[in-house]
Amino acid sequence: MGALVTLDLPADAPALTLPWIITFGPLNEDEEWEPVVCGPYERAHALALAEAVVADEELMAVVEPLQPHVTAEQILGDIAAARLAAENEDLETAALDDELAGYGDHDHHHDHDHDDPDHTHEAPSVDEIRAGFARIAAKLTA
């Protein structure tokens, strides 16, 4: 039997209405393979699917909400809140500081073609992101 990890939220939490994803990965530290991400689903469906998959498999399933942010500032706000929560709970802040020490350094070692005209460091506009949401929804409902 595997393990299922999710957020423990109050019944009126706004996150309950968001789309949810499931990330399946190895439960055993001896296994190394890329996680499989599935979704989006309604929360109840995500939990039920995750439970069905891990019931007889040695897997870990993490069920979490997708945040439909449309600006880089919203994403950075969530990152800052997560960092603050970690500090307030004294969750290995020294390790977090070590990990983030080179955050400002940008050597840019990504695997992509720099000559690609679609490659940019500018965030897409809110309208572009919402149009992308619509395209994804159309694919999911086709």
Secondary structure as UniProt FT lines:
FT   STRAND          3..6
FT   TURN            11..12
FT   HELIX           14..17
FT   STRAND          20..26
FT   TURN            29..30
FT   STRAND          36..41
FT   HELIX           43..54
FT   STRAND          59..65
FT   HELIX           72..88
FT   TURN            89..90
FT   HELIX           93..100
FT   TURN            101..104
FT   TURN            114..115
FT   TURN            117..118
FT   HELIX           126..141
//
